Amino acid sequence: MLPAKAELVLPMVTQDMHYADAKKVLIAAGWQPVHNLKISGSSLYAQELYEQGMLEVVDCISMELDGCRFYYAKKNQTLEISTITRQLKVEKMHVINKKRNK
């Protein structure tokens, strides 16, 4: 189950949803992918996903679960989506920070 905050942010994204489907829902809800400008410092699997057009991939851990993280931004929030397996199934989603208004 996704954390309560994530469910409040975007109830249409569910655990085990394919990342491509979740990405469409996020964009339709006004979330914008945050392009990783430092992809060269990420894992080879993350770089492969980046080359496939997933510019918002932050990094992946290529172990048993092949977990990846992706960032999105909307207004003053940054959302992190975590996936598991090479099928990129959503594992969790949460707001990682809120930018302070000045």
NORLINBEL-V344691 format. One record per residue. RES is the residue in one letter. OMEGA is omega in whole degrees, 0 to 359 (NA if undefined). NEAR is the number of other ideal C-beta (glycine too) atoms within 12 Angstrom. Layout:
BEGIN
RES & OMEGA & NEAR
RES & OMEGA & NEAR
END
This chain:
BEGIN
M & 178 & 13
L & 177 & 27
P & 183 & 21
A & 180 & 13
K & 180 & 18
A & 179 & 30
E & 178 & 18
L & 181 & 16
V & 185 & 30
L & 185 & 31
P & 182 & 17
M & 178 & 22
V & 184 & 38
T & 177 & 22
Q & 182 & 22
D & 174 & 19
M & 177 & 28
H & 183 & 22
Y & 181 & 38
A & 178 & 22
D & 178 & 21
A & 180 & 36
K & 178 & 33
K & 179 & 17
V & 180 & 25
L & 181 & 33
I & 178 & 22
A & 180 & 16
A & 176 & 21
G & 176 & 16
W & 181 & 30
Q & 176 & 21
P & 177 & 27
V & 183 & 27
H & 179 & 18
N & 181 & 27
L & 181 & 14
K & 184 & 16
I & 181 & 25
S & 178 & 13
G & 181 & 13
S & 181 & 27
S & 179 & 23
L & 179 & 18
Y & 177 & 28
A & 179 & 31
Q & 177 & 23
E & 178 & 20
L & 178 & 31
Y & 179 & 28
E & 177 & 16
Q & 176 & 17
G & 177 & 13
M & 187 & 33
L & 182 & 24
E & 179 & 35
V & 180 & 38
V & 179 & 35
D & 177 & 29
C & 173 & 31
I & 183 & 21
S & 175 & 20
M & 182 & 13
E & 186 & 9
L & 182 & 18
D & 181 & 26
G & 178 & 29
C & 176 & 39
R & 181 & 35
F & 180 & 42
Y & 175 & 33
Y & 179 & 39
A & 175 & 24
K & 183 & 22
K & 184 & 16
N & 183 & 13
Q & 171 & 29
T & 183 & 26
L & 177 & 42
E & 175 & 33
I & 176 & 45
S & 178 & 33
T & 174 & 39
I & 181 & 26
T & 178 & 22
R & 173 & 19
Q & 177 & 17
L & 176 & 32
K & 179 & 25
V & 176 & 36
E & 180 & 32
K & 182 & 31
M & 177 & 40
H & 176 & 27
V & 183 & 28
I & 175 & 24
N & 171 & 14
K & 178 & 16
K & 181 & 13
R & 175 & 7
N & 180 & 7
K & NA & 4
END
